[in-house]
């Protein structure tokens, strides 16, 4: 198996894992969290972070070495739209990640986090925004692959 195939596979796998981790966060997050559910969210967010770093790293490798060549990507307008959405998703993820990190101290003391309705709604909307971004990214990738100026 060629390195090109492995890098592409890891790239796609990272995208799927990122989406799955966010989906898990969205489904588990609710007003009354159990200790176990709060830990699941924290772990899902760690998995999300690792998978996004892997997604970015394999994406860079594909652009520079294992894709159609940097020139192809850098002259493709859909590449910039896709990259912009990826950056927006990254910005949207900052608040939830910081919130979940703040839970760890309480969780280590076997105390479930207490959420106010406003904060819960904010977290859910941000996570949903991230999910929408992750739905658009493959569409843009497919469009980008078929674009010819």
ABEGO torsion letter per residue (X at the ends): XBAAAAAAAAAAAAAAAAAAAAAAAAAABBABBBAAAAAAAAAAAAAAAAAAAAAAAAAAAAAAAABAEAAAAAABAAAAAAAAAAAAAAAAAAAAAAAAAAAAAAAAAGBBBBBBAAAAAAAAAAAAAAAAAAAAAAAAAAAAAABBX
